[in-house]
Amino acid sequence: MFQRIINRLFVCLIFVLAYNPLVLAADKAGNCMAINQDYTAIQQMIDDGRYRYSRAVSAQQLPEFSYQDGQEFSLYLKYAAKLVESANPQAQLPCPVLTDTYKLLAQQNNWSATPVVSQLVAPFELRQEKTAKAILLIHGLTDSPFMFHDLANFYYRQGFSVRTLLLPGHGTAASDLLEVELAQWQQAAGYGITRMLKDFDQVYLGGFSTGGALILDYLQRQQAPDEKIKGVFMWSPASKAYSELAWLAQYLDYVPMLDWLDLDADIDFAKYESFPYNAAAQVNRLMQGLSKAKPKSQNRVYDIPLFVVASEHDRTIDTRATLDIIGSWQQDSKHKAVADTLMYFGDRKKALDVLPASVNIVVPECGQNQLCQGIADIAHTAPTNAPDNPHYGLAGLYRNCSHYLADIESYRLCKTGKQVILGEKTEENLNKTLPLQRLTFNPYYYQMLDLMREFMAETSSGIGK
């Protein structure tokens, strides 16, 4: 308890330092993208933690939400937007990241042509006139709903209403993950899913990393699967940590004055870069529970079709554990009409060693003169973003370099160098001469969309007709 009090006092101190008039003037003079080209400012952000800590707002000023499924989703969106606006230190920073999803949201909500950060990281809904089909998308650990801006537009163009959630502790600043608990994430995911089942006739669920694990966790805790759920999409799903030392996080979280695994600049408006031990501890508990859990008897949860995108080279998640989950899901189904689909970035033979022949395994090939030719391998952070994403895409200004925090010169070269390697933070890539920029977009994105269309055609059985 004493340590938590110290943390809060430190947050207040950072707030005073970060929100002096000079700093505010500097922020207002630029935008969310400008700092990506100012390495001196990035270093200053690492040192002073200006964006690492949420704004010091009194409990009375923070909005509340009960997460009861009787609460309309529109009320949830208002609550989450107010939370982000109140606590995110970058909330009102102009952010000229004009995704197709933002343009749709601007039309539907009468927003300005250029967004601010809070509008890009808050949860959203793209509404269709008909309520026949819809999808709920749940982001990953340290992420925000912005991670689904590309996919949300895709689903909307297929005739879906699209909703996203903001997991507790997210959308504000990394300090809000210092005290968050797994039960809060489970409560939010449960609300989002049950609300979807109330509001729509046929439902798909989609999750990136931790979001995927929360969906499986929810399904396995149900007495029976709802027949409205037609399929589940998962990108880099959290199944088991790649690091064999991940289990230590839950114990290190209790060590006084040892709160942070990584202290970065947090200049990525859409995702925390600093990383608390507590966040790792909570997601590890989720994954451990998922590996031990078995659905309640006779609930037929395994009959729900899965569409999974995973990379053999993932250095956040142990992809072998993901394959084990898919294999168990497929084998334990007794009435499955549609085979599970795996888009796999890796060696097909390794996947076949784990999965039954009934799983549809697709390993994309890289042809000559294609974008994938310049990519070393596919990172955990890559699958949901299109190559032309204005923030995370090939031409985006943001570079993911947190893997070099212990080596300041390599960090600088990763952030500023004209030549970098694009890929996952494998030992092989890190030992190369050029610095590694962790891949944040999917070079096979449009091939993935084609597979997703096929999967939806097989599972929808006349939705919207």
C-alpha positions in Angstrom: 0.0 0.0 0.0 2.8 2.4 0.9 4.4 1.8 -2.5 1.2 2.6 -4.3 1.0 6.0 -2.4 4.5 6.8 -3.4 3.6 6.0 -7.0 0.6 8.4 -6.9 2.8 11.2 -5.4 5.3 10.7 -8.1 2.6 10.9 -10.8 1.5 14.3 -9.3 5.1 15.5 -9.4 5.4 14.5 -13.1 2.1 16.2 -13.8 3.5 19.5 -12.4 6.7 19.2 -14.4 5.0 18.2 -17.6 2.1 20.7 -17.5 4.0 23.9 -17.0 3.2 26.7 -19.6 6.4 26.1 -21.6 5.7 22.5 -22.1 2.0 23.1 -23.0 3.1 25.8 -25.5 5.6 23.4 -27.1 2.9 20.7 -27.5 0.4 23.1 -28.9 2.9 24.4 -31.5 3.3 20.9 -33.0 1.2 17.7 -33.4 1.3 14.1 -32.5 3.6 13.2 -35.4 6.1 16.0 -35.3 8.1 14.6 -32.4 9.0 11.5 -34.4 11.5 13.6 -36.3 13.0 15.3 -33.2 15.4 12.9 -31.5 16.4 15.4 -28.9 12.8 15.8 -27.8 12.4 12.0 -27.8 15.4 11.7 -25.4 13.9 14.4 -23.2 10.6 12.5 -23.1 12.4 9.4 -21.9 14.1 11.4 -19.1 11.1 13.4 -17.8 8.3 10.8 -18.5 6.0 13.6 -19.6 3.6 11.3 -21.4 4.2 8.3 -19.2 1.9 9.4 -16.4 -1.8 10.2 -16.6 -3.1 13.6 -15.7 -3.6 14.3 -12.0 -7.4 14.4 -12.0 -9.4 14.0 -8.8 -11.6 10.9 -8.4 -14.6 13.1 -8.5 -13.7 14.4 -11.9 -13.2 11.0 -13.5 -16.2 9.4 -15.1 -17.5 6.0 -14.0 -19.2 3.1 -15.8 -20.9 0.1 -14.3 -20.2 -2.4 -17.2 -23.7 -3.8 -16.7 -25.1 -5.1 -19.9 -28.3 -3.1 -19.5 -26.2 0.0 -20.1 -26.5 1.1 -23.8 -23.2 1.1 -25.8 -23.7 4.8 -26.6 -23.3 5.5 -22.9 -20.2 3.4 -22.7 -18.7 5.4 -25.6 -19.4 8.7 -23.9 -17.9 7.4 -20.6 -14.7 6.2 -22.4 -14.3 9.4 -24.4 -14.6 11.6 -21.3 -12.0 9.3 -19.5 -9.5 9.7 -22.3 -10.1 13.5 -22.5 -9.7 13.9 -18.7 -6.6 11.7 -18.1 -4.6 11.4 -21.3 -1.8 14.0 -21.3 -1.8 14.2 -25.1 -5.6 14.2 -25.4 -6.0 17.5 -27.2 -2.9 17.4 -29.2 -3.7 17.8 -33.0 -3.0 14.5 -34.8 -3.2 14.6 -38.6 -3.5 10.8 -39.0 -6.4 10.6 -41.4 -7.5 7.0 -41.6 -10.6 5.9 -43.5 -12.2 5.0 -40.2 -11.6 8.4 -38.8 -13.2 9.9 -41.9 -16.3 7.7 -41.4 -16.4 8.6 -37.7 -16.1 12.3 -38.6 -19.1 12.0 -40.9 -21.2 10.1 -38.4 -20.3 12.2 -35.4 -19.9 15.6 -37.0 -16.2 15.8 -36.0 -13.6 18.2 -37.5 -11.6 17.2 -40.5 -8.4 16.8 -38.5 -8.5 14.7 -35.3 -7.0 15.2 -31.9 -5.3 12.3 -30.1 -8.4 11.5 -27.9 -10.5 10.9 -30.9 -8.1 8.4 -32.3 -7.5 6.3 -29.2 -11.0 6.2 -27.7 -13.3 3.3 -28.5 -15.7 3.9 -31.4 -18.7 2.5 -33.3 -19.2 2.5 -37.1 -23.0 2.1 -37.5 -24.9 0.5 -40.3 -28.6 1.1 -40.8 -29.4 -2.6 -40.5 -28.5 -4.6 -37.4 -28.1 -8.0 -39.1 -24.3 -8.4 -38.6 -21.7 -6.8 -36.4 -18.2 -7.4 -35.1 -16.6 -6.4 -31.7 -12.9 -5.7 -31.8 -10.8 -5.8 -28.6 -7.2 -4.4 -28.6 -4.1 -5.8 -27.0 -2.0 -4.9 -23.9 -0.7 -1.3 -24.0 -2.6 -0.7 -27.2 -5.8 1.3 -28.1 -8.7 0.9 -30.5 -6.6 2.8 -33.1 -5.0 -0.6 -33.8 -8.2 -1.5 -35.5 -8.7 1.5 -37.7 -7.7 -0.4 -40.9 -9.7 -3.5 -40.1 -12.7 -1.6 -38.9 -13.0 0.1 -42.3 -12.7 -3.3 -44.0 -15.5 -4.8 -41.9 -17.7 -1.8 -42.4 -17.3 -2.0 -46.2 -18.4 -5.6 -45.9 -21.7 -4.4 -44.4 -20.9 -4.9 -40.7 -21.5 -2.5 -37.8 -18.2 -2.3 -36.0 -17.6 -1.7 -32.3 -14.4 -1.5 -30.3 -13.6 -1.6 -26.6 -11.0 0.3 -24.5 -9.6 -2.0 -21.9 -9.3 -0.5 -18.4 -5.9 1.1 -17.9 -5.6 2.0 -21.5 -6.1 5.1 -23.7 -4.7 7.5 -21.1 -1.1 6.9 -20.0 1.1 3.9 -19.1 1.0 4.7 -15.4 -2.7 3.6 -15.4 -1.4 0.0 -15.9 0.4 0.1 -12.5 -2.7 -0.9 -10.6 -5.1 -2.5 -13.2 -6.3 -6.0 -12.6 -7.2 -8.9 -14.9 -10.8 -8.9 -13.5 -11.3 -5.4 -14.8 -10.4 -6.5 -18.3 -12.6 -9.5 -18.1 -15.5 -7.4 -16.9 -15.1 -4.9 -19.8 -14.8 -7.8 -22.4 -17.8 -9.5 -20.9 -19.8 -6.3 -21.1 -18.8 -5.7 -24.7 -19.7 -9.2 -25.9 -23.0 -9.5 -24.0 -24.0 -6.1 -25.3 -23.3 -7.1 -28.8 -25.5 -10.2 -28.4 -28.3 -8.0 -27.2 -28.0 -5.5 -30.1 -27.3 -7.6 -33.1 -28.6 -10.7 -34.8 -25.4 -12.3 -35.8 -22.0 -11.5 -34.2 -18.3 -11.9 -34.9 -15.7 -11.3 -32.2 -12.1 -10.1 -33.0 -9.1 -9.7 -30.7 -5.5 -8.7 -31.1 -3.0 -10.3 -28.7 -4.5 -9.9 -25.2 -7.9 -9.0 -26.8 -7.9 -12.5 -28.4 -7.1 -14.2 -25.1 -9.9 -12.3 -23.4 -12.4 -13.5 -26.0 -11.4 -17.1 -25.5 -11.4 -16.7 -21.8 -15.0 -15.3 -22.0 -16.2 -18.2 -24.2 -14.7 -20.9 -22.1 -16.5 -19.6 -19.0 -19.9 -19.7 -20.5 -22.5 -22.4 -19.8 -23.3 -22.6 -23.5 -22.1 -20.6 -26.5 -24.6 -18.1 -27.9 -25.8 -19.2 -31.3 -25.5 -15.7 -32.5 -21.7 -15.9 -32.4 -20.7 -17.0 -36.0 -16.9 -16.8 -35.7 -13.8 -15.4 -33.9 -10.9 -13.6 -35.4 -7.6 -13.4 -33.6 -4.3 -11.7 -34.6 -1.2 -12.7 -32.7 -3.4 -14.1 -29.9 -1.9 -14.1 -26.4 -1.5 -17.8 -25.5 1.9 -18.0 -23.7 4.7 -15.5 -23.2 7.7 -16.1 -25.4 10.1 -15.3 -22.6 10.5 -18.2 -20.2 10.9 -15.6 -17.4 7.5 -14.0 -17.9 6.1 -15.7 -14.8 8.5 -13.6 -12.6 6.6 -10.4 -13.4 3.9 -11.1 -10.9 6.5 -11.3 -8.1 8.6 -8.4 -9.3 5.5 -6.3 -9.3 5.5 -6.4 -5.5 9.2 -5.3 -5.1 9.3 -1.7 -3.7 10.4 0.9 -6.2 10.5 -1.7 -9.0 7.4 -0.8 -11.1 8.7 -0.5 -14.7 10.0 -3.1 -17.1 10.6 -0.5 -19.8 10.8 3.3 -19.5 10.4 4.8 -23.0 9.4 8.2 -24.4 5.7 7.2 -25.0 5.5 9.3 -28.2 3.4 6.7 -29.9 0.0 8.4 -29.4 -1.8 5.1 -30.1 0.1 2.7 -27.8 2.1 2.9 -24.6 5.8 2.4 -25.0 6.7 2.3 -21.3 5.7 -1.0 -19.7 4.9 -1.8 -16.0 5.6 -5.1 -14.4 2.0 -5.2 -13.2 0.8 -5.2 -16.8 2.9 -8.2 -17.6 1.7 -10.0 -14.4 -2.0 -9.5 -15.3 -1.7 -10.8 -18.9 0.4 -13.7 -17.7 -2.4 -14.7 -15.3 -4.9 -14.5 -18.2 -2.7 -16.8 -20.3 -2.1 -19.2 -17.5 -5.8 -19.5 -16.9 -6.5 -20.0 -20.6 -4.0 -22.9 -20.9 -5.5 -24.6 -17.9 -9.2 -24.0 -18.6 -11.5 -26.4 -20.3 -15.0 -25.4 -21.4 -17.9 -26.6 -19.3 -19.2 -29.9 -20.6 -21.6 -30.0 -23.5 -21.4 -26.3 -24.2 -20.2 -26.8 -27.8 -17.9 -23.7 -27.6 -15.4 -25.5 -29.8 -17.9 -25.5 -32.7 -17.3 -21.7 -33.1 -15.0 -21.2 -36.1 -11.6 -19.5 -35.6 -9.7 -17.4 -38.0 -6.1 -16.9 -36.6 -3.2 -14.9 -37.9 0.2 -15.8 -36.2 3.9 -15.6 -36.9 6.5 -18.2 -36.2 8.9 -15.4 -35.4 6.8 -13.7 -32.8 9.0 -12.6 -29.8 6.1 -11.5 -27.6 4.0 -14.7 -27.7 5.1 -18.3 -28.0 3.4 -19.3 -31.3 3.6 -23.0 -30.5 1.2 -22.4 -27.7 -1.2 -20.7 -30.1 -1.0 -23.7 -32.4 -1.8 -26.0 -29.5 -5.0 -23.9 -28.8 -6.1 -24.1 -32.4 -5.4 -27.8 -32.5 -7.4 -28.4 -29.3 -10.2 -26.2 -30.5 -10.5 -28.1 -33.8 -10.2 -31.6 -32.4 -12.6 -31.1 -29.5 -15.3 -29.9 -31.8 -18.0 -32.5 -32.6 -20.3 -30.5 -34.9 -18.1 -28.0 -36.6 -19.3 -27.2 -40.1 -16.5 -24.8 -41.0 -12.8 -25.6 -40.5 -10.6 -23.2 -38.5 -8.3 -21.1 -40.7 -4.7 -20.2 -39.8 -2.8 -17.6 -41.8 0.8 -18.5 -40.7 4.0 -16.6 -41.3 6.5 -19.4 -41.0 7.3 -23.0 -41.9 4.2 -24.9 -42.9 5.8 -28.2 -41.8 6.1 -26.9 -38.2 2.4 -26.0 -38.1 1.4 -29.4 -39.6 3.4 -31.1 -36.8 1.0 -29.6 -34.3 -2.3 -29.1 -36.1 -4.8 -31.7 -37.5 -5.2 -31.9 -41.2 -8.7 -30.4 -40.9 -7.3 -26.9 -40.2 -7.0 -24.7 -43.2 -3.3 -23.5 -43.1 -2.4 -20.7 -45.4 1.3 -19.6 -45.7 1.5 -16.6 -47.9 4.3 -16.5 -50.5 6.3 -13.4 -51.4 6.5 -12.8 -55.1 9.1 -10.7 -57.0 8.8 -6.9 -56.7 6.3 -7.2 -53.8 6.5 -5.2 -50.6 7.3 -8.3 -48.5 10.6 -8.7 -50.3 12.1 -5.9 -48.1 10.8 -7.5 -44.8 13.0 -9.8 -42.7 10.0 -11.5 -40.9 6.6 -10.7 -39.4 6.5 -9.2 -35.9 3.9 -9.7 -33.2 3.0 -6.0 -33.7 2.3 -6.3 -37.5 -0.8 -8.2 -38.5 -3.7 -5.7 -38.0 -2.1 -2.7 -39.8 -2.2 -2.1 -43.5 1.1 -1.1 -45.3 -0.4 2.3 -46.1 -1.5 3.0 -42.5 -0.6 6.7 -42.0 1.0 6.1 -38.6 2.3 2.5 -38.6 2.7 1.9 -42.3 5.7 1.9 -44.5 5.6 5.7 -45.0 4.5 6.4 -41.4 6.9 8.6 -39.3 6.7 6.4 -36.2 9.4 3.8 -35.6 9.2 1.1 -32.9 12.6 0.9 -31.3 12.0 0.1 -27.6 14.1 -3.1 -27.9 17.2 -0.8 -27.9 16.4 1.1 -24.7 19.5 -0.4 -23.0 21.7 0.7 -26.0 21.2 4.4 -26.6 23.3 4.5 -29.8 21.4 1.7 -31.4 18.1 3.4 -30.2 19.2 6.6 -31.9 20.1 4.8 -35.2 16.8 2.9 -35.1 14.9 6.2 -34.7 16.9 8.3 -37.2 18.8 6.1 -39.5 18.1 6.1 -43.2 18.6 2.4 -43.5 17.0 -0.1 -41.1 15.8 -3.7 -41.1 12.1 -4.2 -40.8 11.1 -7.3 -38.9 10.7 -9.0 -35.5 13.2 -8.5 -32.6 14.8 -11.9 -33.2 18.4 -12.6 -32.1 19.3 -12.9 -35.8 17.9 -9.5 -36.7 19.4 -7.8 -33.7 22.9 -9.1 -34.6 22.8 -7.6 -38.1 24.8 -4.5 -39.0 21.8 -2.3 -39.7 19.5 -1.3 -36.8 16.2 -3.2 -36.5 12.9 -1.3 -36.7 10.2 -3.6 -35.3 7.6 -4.2 -38.0 4.3 -2.4 -37.3 2.4 -3.3 -40.5 1.4 -6.4 -42.4 3.0 -6.7 -45.9 0.5 -9.5 -46.6 -2.4 -7.4 -45.4 -4.5 -7.5 -48.5 -4.0 -11.3 -49.0 -5.3 -11.6 -45.4 -8.4 -9.6 -46.3 -9.1 -12.0 -49.1 -8.9 -15.0 -46.7 -11.1 -13.2 -44.3 -13.8 -12.6 -46.9 -13.8 -16.3 -47.7 -14.0 -17.2 -44.0 -17.0 -14.8 -43.5 -18.7 -16.2 -46.6 -18.4 -19.7 -45.2 -19.6 -18.8 -41.7 -22.3 -16.2 -42.3 -24.8 -18.4 -44.1 -26.9 -15.7 -45.6 -26.4 -12.9 -43.1 -28.0 -9.7 -44.3 -29.9 -11.4 -47.2 
